[in-house]
Amino acid sequence: VEGGDVLVTQDAVLIGLSGRTSGAGAEALKILLERLGRRGEIVSTPPDVLHFKTDCSLLDEETILSTPRLASSRAFARYRVILTPRGEEAAANALRVNDRVFLGDRFPRTADRLGAAGYEVVLLPGDQIALLDGGFSCLSLRWSSAPGGGPAPRA
């Protein structure tokens, strides 16, 4: 299982099958998640997508920013989906931190869509990250406070 294929939502951990995450790995993670009291859900990733989160980001507990190609897989049937505009598919790899969404400055139409939906968008240069087929979520390690005060990883 590659971390870029794992999207943690409030009600489930979505595990995308890709060239980097096999069915056996996804099933193993699903079993481990069940032991931790979480529900894992295995979803399909279109064959031309590097990994699941290349084409999506969690914006809040019920909203996902997605490319049309990934949204058409029906992986987000129970979520509100904001689609990236044509030509700005790479914007789907955004990063939400607290009340802000960090987005590459090459994606003004996506920023407009997110702003119109009520999100505070922070545009940042991302050209160098894109040279490595990466996005903001690929280069981040986020933490939130767990019950009891200690740090807990957040994906």
C-alpha positions in Angstrom: 0.0 0.0 0.0 1.4 3.4 -1.0 0.3 6.4 1.2 -0.9 8.3 -1.9 -3.6 5.7 -2.4 -5.1 6.2 1.1 -7.7 9.0 1.8 -8.9 9.2 5.4 -12.4 10.5 5.7 -14.6 10.7 8.9 -16.5 7.6 8.1 -14.1 5.5 6.1 -10.5 5.1 4.9 -10.7 4.9 1.1 -7.9 2.7 -0.3 -7.4 3.2 -4.1 -6.1 0.3 -6.2 -3.3 1.6 -8.5 0.1 0.6 -9.9 1.5 1.3 -6.5 -1.2 -0.4 -4.3 -2.2 -4.0 -5.0 -5.4 -5.8 -4.1 -3.5 -7.9 -1.5 -2.0 -4.8 0.2 -5.4 -3.0 0.2 -7.1 -6.1 1.8 -4.4 -6.3 4.4 -4.8 -2.6 5.3 -8.6 -3.0 5.5 -8.1 -5.9 8.0 -5.8 -3.7 10.1 -8.2 -0.8 10.0 -11.0 -3.0 11.2 -8.9 -4.0 14.2 -8.5 -0.3 15.0 -12.3 0.2 14.8 -12.1 2.0 11.4 -13.8 1.0 8.1 -11.7 0.5 5.1 -13.2 0.8 1.6 -11.3 -0.4 -1.5 -12.0 1.7 -4.6 -10.8 1.6 -8.2 -8.4 4.1 -9.5 -8.5 4.8 -13.3 -5.5 3.1 -15.0 -3.9 6.4 -16.2 -3.8 7.9 -12.6 -0.5 7.6 -10.7 -2.2 7.1 -7.4 -5.6 7.8 -5.8 -4.8 11.1 -4.2 -3.2 12.4 -7.5 -6.8 13.0 -8.5 -8.5 14.0 -5.2 -8.3 15.8 -2.0 -10.5 15.9 1.1 -11.8 19.5 1.6 -13.9 18.8 4.6 -15.7 15.8 6.2 -18.3 15.7 3.4 -16.6 17.3 0.4 -13.9 16.1 -2.0 -12.1 18.0 -4.8 -11.7 15.5 -7.6 -10.9 15.2 -11.3 -13.8 14.2 -13.5 -12.0 11.0 -14.4 -11.8 9.8 -10.8 -15.2 11.1 -9.9 -16.7 9.0 -12.7 -15.4 5.9 -11.0 -18.2 6.4 -8.4 -15.7 6.3 -5.5 -17.3 9.4 -4.0 -21.0 8.6 -4.4 -21.8 9.6 -0.8 -19.8 12.8 -0.8 -20.2 16.3 -2.2 -17.7 16.6 -5.1 -16.2 19.7 -6.5 -14.7 18.9 -9.9 -11.5 20.4 -11.3 -11.9 22.3 -14.5 -10.6 20.9 -17.7 -6.8 21.5 -18.0 -6.5 21.9 -14.2 -6.7 18.3 -13.2 -3.4 18.5 -11.2 -5.2 20.9 -8.9 -7.0 17.9 -7.3 -3.9 17.2 -5.3 -4.5 20.1 -3.0 -3.9 20.3 0.8 -6.4 21.4 3.4 -4.8 22.6 6.7 -7.3 23.8 9.3 -9.6 26.2 7.5 -7.4 26.8 4.4 -6.9 25.0 1.2 -3.4 25.2 -0.3 -3.5 25.1 -4.0 -0.9 25.6 -6.8 -0.9 29.0 -8.3 -1.3 27.5 -11.8 -4.9 26.7 -11.1 -6.9 30.0 -11.0 -10.2 28.4 -12.2 -10.1 25.7 -9.5 -9.3 28.5 -6.9 -12.4 30.4 -8.1 -14.6 27.3 -7.8 -13.3 26.6 -4.3 -13.7 30.3 -3.3 -17.3 30.3 -4.6 -18.0 27.1 -2.5 -16.8 29.0 0.6 -13.3 27.8 1.0 -10.4 30.1 1.9 -7.8 29.3 -0.8 -4.1 30.0 -0.5 -2.2 29.9 -3.8 1.4 28.8 -3.6 4.0 28.2 -6.2 4.1 24.5 -7.1 6.1 24.2 -10.3 9.1 22.5 -8.7 6.9 20.0 -6.9 5.1 19.2 -10.2 8.4 18.4 -11.9 8.6 15.3 -9.6 5.0 14.3 -10.4 4.1 15.5 -6.9 1.6 17.8 -5.2 1.2 19.5 -1.9 -0.3 16.4 -0.2 2.7 14.3 -1.4 5.1 16.5 0.5 3.2 17.0 3.7 3.1 15.2 7.0 0.2 16.5 9.1 -0.7 16.0 12.7 -3.7 16.7 14.8 -4.3 16.4 18.5 -5.6 13.1 19.5 -8.1 12.6 22.4 -5.9 12.8 25.5 -3.6 15.5 24.1 -1.0 13.5 22.3 -0.2 13.9 18.6 -2.0 11.6 16.1 -1.1 11.2 12.5 -3.6 12.6 9.9 -3.6 11.6 6.3 
